[in-house]
């Protein structure tokens, strides 16, 4: 990773990823990952034996109507195996490539640890958890012991599904996106001398996307930084990756437009799509019917059905939807084993399903609750700016024998047309 570093007078430093490298590494990597996942999920014959077995078990359990707990465990196993297939296909993830390369890992560790030195001149690195790693708080309290293990363990959810929408790099803070709502009308000429009528039907408008800063601060104990036995590379990179992705995922799916630290004035697709309300009495996902699902798919503009449509929902919500069957008694959800699905582990009535941990989670009976979104991915734009900065401060934690690292970037989300999406919603009663 090549970073341009600069010092300031306040005892801090910053490192900026230039635009060209941002385009190539960040957006390029997102597209590459999506393409590779699509290829993996459609080439069932190339799967490892364990992956096929896990998918077969999940398919059988789905078709016999197993209980929610059993299906949940099976889905986790399938997800684990598909992630393994992806790692095998890629050779390793970008994080693994960095941490397994001795030179890259040593360089990054040297940069981080150099902050603990009073005369250090390398000013880079970042990360992303809202509470610091210190000797008095977990997980720092478990790390500052005579012998340190080389890996950080967690059972935290993974994020980064914002790239399943229309990702466009933003060159400015505010971007106007043109939208066509009505096409021009063509007429037949009944004679050679007939006049071509001027069109009055064509119509459209614009949607405004405004990016907001997304920033995280991590305070790290100097004792941890100075310990030559502990490898901070993987933890720092992974924490920043997940924290940034979680916030952008949240804005993409659940943002409610409030101008606060949680929503940043951004509105997610669950709050911008057109509500497709299930039938009266269907106040839980488990009680929804086939007609509720088809109603949702027919709520979007008719032209959307000609596009590469997709579903988005929380994994728990999919588990509850597995009991919904079509008019012939077959489950509406088909696994990738039953119907190979580009970029997804399965599909609902032909459209791939994206499982997103940052999407709303619905458990039990919840009236008037958004449970899933259906529509055209290009109808919702995610616009990251290219100015990602990694900075440090010598003074923020002066009294705590700590150094603080800060990572920041800017991004925004905007639905181009509400009718490109329908939100499957439970009724009021």
Residue pairs with C-beta under 8 A, 6 or more apart in sequence:
1 98
1 104
1 108
2 21
3 15
3 16
3 17
3 124
3 390
4 15
4 16
4 17
4 18
5 13
5 14
5 15
5 122
5 123
5 124
6 13
6 14
6 15
6 16
6 123
7 13
7 121
7 123
8 14
10 393
10 394
10 395
11 393
11 394
11 395
12 123
12 391
12 392
12 393
12 394
12 395
13 122
13 123
13 124
13 391
13 392
14 123
14 389
14 390
14 391
15 123
15 124
15 125
15 389
15 390
15 391
16 387
16 388
16 389
16 390
17 25
17 26
17 386
17 387
17 388
18 386
19 386
19 387
22 169
22 386
22 387
22 388
23 169
23 386
26 384
26 386
26 388
27 167
27 169
27 384
29 94
30 163
30 167
31 163
31 167
33 86
33 163
34 163
34 164
34 343
36 86
36 89
36 90
37 86
37 343
38 342
38 343
39 89
39 342
40 46
40 82
40 85
40 86
40 89
41 82
41 336
41 340
41 341
41 342
41 343
41 344
41 345
42 336
42 340
42 341
42 342
43 340
44 52
44 336
44 337
44 340
47 55
47 85
48 81
48 84
48 85
48 88
50 81
50 84
51 78
51 81
51 82
51 84
51 85
52 337
54 74
54 77
54 78
54 80
54 81
55 78
55 81
55 335
55 336
55 337
55 345
56 337
57 74
57 77
58 71
58 74
58 75
58 77
58 78
58 335
59 335
59 337
59 338
61 70
61 71
61 74
62 71
62 322
62 331
62 333
62 335
63 331
65 322
65 323
66 74
68 319
68 320
71 319
71 322
72 315
72 316
72 319
75 315
75 318
75 319
78 335
78 345
79 315
79 345
79 355
82 345
87 93
87 96
91 97
92 100
95 234
95 237
95 238
95 241
97 104
98 104
98 105
98 108
98 233
98 234
98 237
99 105
99 231
99 233
99 234
99 237
105 231
105 233
108 125
108 233
108 236
108 237
109 231
109 232
109 233
110 122
111 122
111 124
111 125
112 125
112 220
112 225
112 232
112 233
112 236
112 405
113 225
113 226
113 228
113 232
114 120
114 121
114 122
115 122
115 123
115 125
115 225
115 392
115 403
115 405
116 222
116 225
116 226
116 403
123 391
123 392
124 390
125 236
125 390
125 392
125 405
126 216
126 218
126 236
126 240
126 390
126 391
126 405
126 406
126 407
127 216
127 218
127 235
127 236
127 237
127 239
127 240
127 243
127 405
127 407
128 216
128 218
128 239
128 240
128 241
128 242
128 243
128 244
128 407
129 216
129 218
129 239
129 243
130 216
130 217
130 243
131 137
132 140
132 218
132 219
132 220
132 221
132 397
132 402
132 404
133 139
133 140
133 143
133 218
133 219
133 220
133 221
133 224
134 140
134 141
134 219
134 220
134 221
134 400
134 402
135 141
135 144
135 221
135 223
135 224
139 152
140 221
140 224
143 224
143 230
144 221
144 223
144 224
147 229
148 227
148 229
148 230
150 230
150 231
151 234
152 234
152 235
152 238
156 242
157 357
158 242
158 357
159 242
159 245
159 246
159 249
159 357
159 358
160 241
160 242
160 245
160 249
161 249
161 252
161 253
161 312
161 354
161 355
161 356
161 357
161 358
162 245
162 248
162 249
162 251
162 252
162 382
162 413
163 382
164 310
164 312
164 343
164 354
164 377
165 252
165 269
165 377
165 378
165 380
165 381
165 382
165 413
166 377
166 378
166 379
166 380
166 381
166 382
166 416
167 381
167 382
167 383
167 384
168 381
168 382
168 383
169 383
169 384
169 385
169 386
170 209
170 211
170 383
170 384
170 385
170 410
170 411
170 412
173 210
173 211
173 385
173 410
174 208
174 209
174 210
174 211
175 208
175 209
175 210
175 383
176 206
176 207
176 208
177 206
177 207
177 208
177 209
177 381
177 414
177 416
178 204
178 205
178 206
179 204
179 205
179 206
179 207
179 416
179 417
180 202
180 203
180 204
181 203
181 204
181 205
181 417
182 201
182 202
182 203
182 204
183 201
183 202
184 199
184 201
184 202
185 199
185 201
187 196
187 197
189 196
207 414
207 415
207 416
207 417
208 414
209 381
209 383
209 412
209 413
209 414
210 265
210 412
211 383
211 384
211 385
211 410
211 411
211 412
212 264
212 265
212 266
212 410
212 411
212 412
213 408
213 409
213 410
214 244
214 247
214 248
214 264
214 408
214 409
214 410
214 411
215 406
215 407
215 408
215 409
216 240
216 243
216 244
216 406
216 407
216 408
217 396
217 404
217 405
217 406
218 236
218 239
218 404
218 405
218 406
218 407
219 396
219 397
219 400
219 402
219 403
219 404
219 405
220 232
220 402
220 403
220 404
220 405
221 401
221 402
222 401
222 402
222 403
223 401
224 230
224 232
225 232
225 403
236 405
240 407
244 407
244 409
246 358
248 382
248 384
248 411
248 413
249 356
249 357
249 358
250 262
250 263
250 268
250 358
251 263
251 264
251 266
251 268
251 411
251 412
251 413
252 268
252 269
252 358
252 380
252 382
252 413
253 268
253 269
253 270
253 312
253 356
253 358
253 359
253 360
253 373
254 268
254 270
254 271
254 358
254 359
254 360
255 263
255 264
255 266
255 267
255 268
255 271
255 413
256 263
256 267
256 268
256 271
257 263
257 265
257 266
257 267
257 271
258 265
259 265
266 412
266 413
266 414
267 413
267 414
267 415
268 413
269 312
269 373
269 375
269 380
269 413
269 415
269 421
270 359
270 360
270 370
270 373
270 423
271 370
272 380
272 415
272 418
272 421
273 373
273 375
273 415
273 418
273 420
273 421
273 422
273 423
274 299
274 300
274 418
274 419
274 421
274 422
274 423
275 299
275 370
275 422
275 423
275 425
276 292
276 295
276 296
276 299
276 374
276 422
276 423
276 424
276 425
277 425
277 426
277 427
278 288
278 289
278 292
278 295
278 424
278 425
278 426
278 427
279 289
279 291
279 292
279 427
280 427
280 429
281 287
281 427
281 429
282 288
282 289
282 292
282 426
282 427
283 365
283 366
283 367
283 426
283 427
283 429
284 320
284 362
284 364
284 365
284 366
284 426
285 317
285 320
285 321
285 362
285 371
285 426
286 320
286 323
288 321
288 324
288 424
288 426
289 324
290 324
290 325
290 326
290 327
290 332
292 324
292 424
293 324
293 332
293 348
293 349
293 424
294 349
296 372
296 374
296 422
296 423
296 424
297 305
297 309
297 349
297 351
297 374
297 422
299 422
300 309
300 374
300 375
300 376
300 419
300 420
300 421
300 422
301 417
301 419
301 420
304 375
304 376
304 379
304 419
304 420
307 376
307 378
308 376
308 377
309 351
309 374
309 375
309 376
310 344
310 351
310 352
310 353
310 354
310 374
310 375
310 376
310 377
311 347
311 348
311 351
311 352
311 353
311 354
311 372
311 373
311 374
312 353
312 354
312 356
312 359
312 372
312 373
313 321
313 353
313 354
313 355
313 356
313 359
313 371
313 372
313 373
314 355
314 356
314 357
314 359
314 360
314 361
314 362
315 355
315 357
316 361
316 362
316 363
317 359
317 360
317 361
317 362
317 371
317 372
318 333
318 353
318 355
320 362
320 363
321 332
321 333
321 348
321 372
322 331
322 333
323 331
324 331
324 332
324 333
325 331
325 332
326 332
332 348
332 349
333 346
333 347
333 348
333 353
334 341
334 346
334 347
334 348
335 345
335 346
336 344
336 345
336 346
338 346
339 346
339 347
339 350
341 347
341 352
341 353
342 352
343 352
343 354
344 352
344 353
344 354
345 353
345 355
346 352
346 353
347 353
351 374
359 372
359 373
360 369
360 370
360 371
362 369
362 371
362 426
366 426
367 426
367 427
367 428
367 429
368 425
368 426
368 427
368 428
369 425
369 426
370 423
370 424
370 425
371 424
371 425
371 426
372 423
372 424
373 421
373 422
373 423
373 424
374 421
374 422
374 424
375 420
375 421
375 422
376 420
376 421
378 416
378 420
379 415
379 416
379 417
379 420
379 421
380 413
380 414
380 415
380 416
380 420
380 421
381 413
381 414
381 415
381 416
382 411
382 412
382 413
383 411
383 412
383 413
383 414
384 409
384 410
384 411
385 409
385 410
385 411
387 409
387 410
388 407
388 408
388 409
389 406
389 407
389 408
389 409
390 405
390 406
390 407
391 405
391 406
391 407
391 408
392 403
392 404
392 405
392 406
393 403
393 404
393 406
394 403
396 404
397 403
397 404
415 421
